[in-house]
Structure formats: structure tokens, C-alpha cells
Amino acid sequence: MSENHTEPAPTSGDWRERLRRSKYGSGLVLALTLALVLGGAWLLGRPSGEDEPEQAALNGATAVTLEGDQSGSAPEVGQPAPGFTATTLDGKQVSLAELKGQPVWLNFGATWCTACRAEAPDIEAAWKKHQADDVMVLSIFINEDRATIQGYTSRLGLTVPMISDPETTIASRYRSLGIPSHFFIDRDGILRKSHMGALNAEQMDENLALIKG
């Protein structure tokens, strides 16, 4: 006499067996597998915390937040550069309007900005090289106080006129959304070139030649 063997029913906790027996089980397994694969790919492709500033970079510049008034017109090449008045670290008042007749190079940066530190010696060299042509170079530091900037310039031995822009008042007028950024203004006060990102020594000379006339 043969024995009839009946396969025991899965226990209530054996969810995998119930899923396998379900007519929807295969589809659910495929859907879960696809979700896991896509999720893993997203995690692998997502930048880590250390890479996020680089993702925000603009043409090699680091994106910054501007807190000043941006209601006026944005600077436009071929048009008068936005005016401003400020005081340099050595106590001299400068006004863009009063600098009319001189070629003016504005560069925006910060002491913590790696690219800004890298190009600082070339800016200093260009400043000394073109001083005889009456070129005015102004390095404007955003979101930093005078003491921080003075310590930085002393360590690097910089003599370029420096301006503290702690509330990004000037940077906002120039829409300097990333640092370093550069603005070259001719003797008539007309913006002739703007560049976001670091410049090398050759590029600095080329842009200064453009505004010296």
C-alpha cells in the first residue's frame, strides 16, 4: 500500500515561500530587483559631500551666495561698469567714477578660495608689470573682514590694493556668482571683458592689453 505524502503548508512567517507560490511573485521579485539596481546606481553616481562644492563650480569657479542688492542692471560687456565707492585696507577711498581715465581690473575672491590663492601671485606680478601704464587693480574679498584679509595678504606678501566686501555689496552689483571672477574696465568706464574662473599670467596680460588702449 503506497503512502500519500502531502507537502506541509508554509508557516505564516515564511514570506519568501508565500511570495514564490503567489501568481504575482515573479513580477514582484523583478520589480524589487530593478529598484535595488537603480538605487545602487544612483548612490554610486551621487557626489560625496567633499565633491559637492566642485559640482557647484562655474567654469572652475566656486559658487557663492550674494547677499547684497541685485535690483539694478547686471553688468554687460560694452556698457558702463556698475559704480561703487569703497575703502581699501590701507585706508584709501576709491570710487570707480573717480578712476575714469584709468584702466581698471576688478577681481573678486576670498582667502579660503583655493583657485584665488593659486592665481594671487600672478595678479601681483601683473599689477607691478602694468603699473607704469596707470592700470588700477582692485582685489575684492567677499564675506570676509579686514583682519582676515590683512593676515592673508601679509602671509603672501601681496601689495595689490585690497577691498573688504563683507556683505557682498560690490559683488552683488557685478553678479559675481562664483569666485574667482574678473572684470576689465577701460579708461572710459566701459566693461570690456568679464571672466568667471581663474586666469593664468598670459590671459591676464591679454585682458589688460584690451583695456589699456
C-alpha positions in Angstrom: 0.0 0.0 0.0 1.5 3.3 -1.1 1.8 6.2 1.2 0.5 9.6 0.3 2.9 12.4 1.1 1.4 15.9 1.5 3.9 18.8 1.3 3.4 20.8 4.5 2.0 24.3 4.1 4.4 27.1 4.7 4.3 28.7 8.1 3.0 32.2 8.4 6.5 33.6 8.9 7.9 32.1 5.7 7.2 35.1 3.4 9.6 34.1 0.8 7.8 30.8 0.2 4.4 32.5 0.0 5.9 35.0 -2.4 7.2 32.2 -4.6 3.8 30.5 -4.7 1.9 33.7 -5.4 0.9 34.2 -9.1 2.3 37.8 -8.7 5.5 36.6 -7.0 7.8 36.7 -10.1 6.7 40.1 -11.1 7.3 41.5 -7.6 10.7 39.9 -7.4 11.7 41.5 -10.7 10.4 44.9 -9.6 12.3 44.7 -6.4 15.5 43.7 -8.2 15.1 46.6 -10.6 14.6 49.1 -7.8 17.7 47.8 -6.0 19.8 48.1 -9.1 18.6 51.6 -9.9 19.1 52.7 -6.3 22.6 51.3 -6.2 23.5 53.1 -9.5 22.1 56.4 -8.1 24.2 56.1 -4.9 27.3 55.3 -6.9 26.8 58.3 -9.2 25.8 60.7 -6.5 28.7 63.0 -5.4 30.0 62.7 -1.9 30.0 65.6 0.5 33.5 66.6 -0.4 32.7 66.7 -4.1 29.6 68.8 -3.8 31.4 72.2 -4.0 33.0 71.1 -7.2 29.6 70.2 -8.6 28.5 73.8 -7.9 31.6 75.2 -9.6 31.1 77.6 -12.5 33.8 77.4 -15.2 36.3 76.3 -12.5 35.0 79.0 -10.0 33.4 78.1 -6.7 29.7 79.2 -6.4 29.0 81.8 -3.7 25.8 83.3 -2.3 25.3 87.0 -2.8 23.5 88.9 -0.1 23.6 92.5 -1.4 21.1 94.4 -3.6 20.8 92.9 -7.1 17.9 95.1 -8.2 20.0 97.1 -10.7 21.0 96.0 -14.1 23.6 93.2 -14.4 27.0 94.3 -15.9 27.1 94.0 -19.6 30.1 94.0 -21.8 30.1 97.2 -23.9 28.2 99.1 -21.3 29.3 101.3 -18.3 30.5 99.2 -15.4 28.4 99.4 -12.2 29.7 102.2 -10.0 30.8 101.8 -6.4 32.8 103.5 -3.7 34.9 101.6 -1.1 37.8 101.9 1.2 41.0 99.8 0.7 42.7 98.0 3.6 45.3 100.8 3.8 42.5 103.4 4.3 42.3 104.9 0.9 38.9 105.7 -0.6 38.3 104.5 -4.1 35.5 105.3 -6.4 35.0 103.8 -9.9 33.8 107.2 -11.2 36.9 108.9 -10.0 39.1 106.2 -11.6 37.7 107.2 -15.0 40.7 107.7 -17.3 42.5 104.6 -15.9 42.1 101.0 -17.0 40.6 99.1 -14.0 40.8 95.4 -13.3 38.4 94.1 -10.6 38.9 90.6 -9.2 36.6 89.0 -6.7 37.8 86.3 -4.4 38.2 85.1 -0.8 41.1 83.9 1.4 39.6 80.4 1.6 39.3 80.0 -2.2 41.9 77.6 -3.5 41.8 78.9 -7.1 42.0 82.5 -5.8 45.1 81.7 -3.8 46.7 80.0 -6.8 46.3 83.0 -9.1 47.2 85.6 -6.5 51.0 85.7 -7.3 50.2 86.2 -11.0 47.8 89.0 -10.1 50.5 90.6 -8.0 53.1 90.3 -10.8 50.6 91.7 -13.4 49.9 94.6 -11.1 53.6 95.5 -10.8 54.2 94.9 -14.5 51.4 97.3 -15.7 51.5 100.0 -13.0 53.5 102.2 -15.4 50.5 102.2 -17.7 48.3 103.6 -15.0 46.4 100.4 -14.5 44.4 100.1 -11.3 44.0 96.6 -9.9 41.5 96.1 -7.1 41.2 92.7 -5.3 37.8 92.5 -3.6 37.3 89.9 -0.9 33.7 88.8 -0.3 32.2 87.8 3.1 35.4 88.5 5.0 36.5 91.1 7.5 39.6 93.3 7.2 41.6 91.4 9.8 41.3 88.1 7.9 42.3 89.7 4.7 45.2 91.6 6.2 46.6 88.4 7.6 46.3 86.7 4.3 48.0 89.4 2.3 50.8 89.6 4.8 51.5 85.9 4.6 51.6 86.0 0.7 53.4 89.3 0.5 50.7 91.0 -1.7 50.7 94.7 -2.4 47.7 94.9 -4.7 45.0 97.2 -3.3 42.5 95.2 -1.3 38.9 95.8 -0.5 36.8 94.0 2.1 33.2 93.3 0.9 31.8 91.6 3.9 28.1 92.0 2.9 28.8 91.3 -0.8 27.6 94.8 -1.8 30.0 95.2 -4.6 30.0 91.6 -5.7 26.2 91.7 -5.9 26.3 94.7 -8.3 28.7 92.7 -10.5 26.7 89.5 -10.1 29.8 87.7 -9.1 28.1 84.3 -8.5 31.4 82.4 -8.4 35.0 83.1 -7.4 37.5 83.9 -8.6 35.9 86.3 -11.2 37.4 89.1 -13.1 36.1 92.4 -14.7 38.2 94.5 -17.1 37.1 98.1 -17.5 38.6 100.6 -19.9 39.6 104.2 -19.4 36.1 105.4 -20.3 34.5 103.2 -17.6 33.2 100.7 -20.1 33.2 97.0 -19.2 35.3 95.3 -21.9 35.7 91.8 -20.6 34.4 89.6 -17.8 35.6 86.2 -16.9 34.5 83.7 -14.2 37.2 81.3 -13.0 41.0 81.6 -12.6 43.2 83.3 -15.1 46.8 82.4 -16.0 49.5 85.1 -16.5 49.1 85.1 -20.2 45.4 85.7 -20.0 45.9 88.5 -17.5 48.2 90.3 -19.9 45.8 89.8 -22.9 42.9 91.3 -21.0 44.9 94.2 -19.6 46.1 95.0 -23.2 42.4 95.1 -24.2 41.6 97.9 -21.7 44.8 99.9 -21.8 44.1 101.0 -25.3 
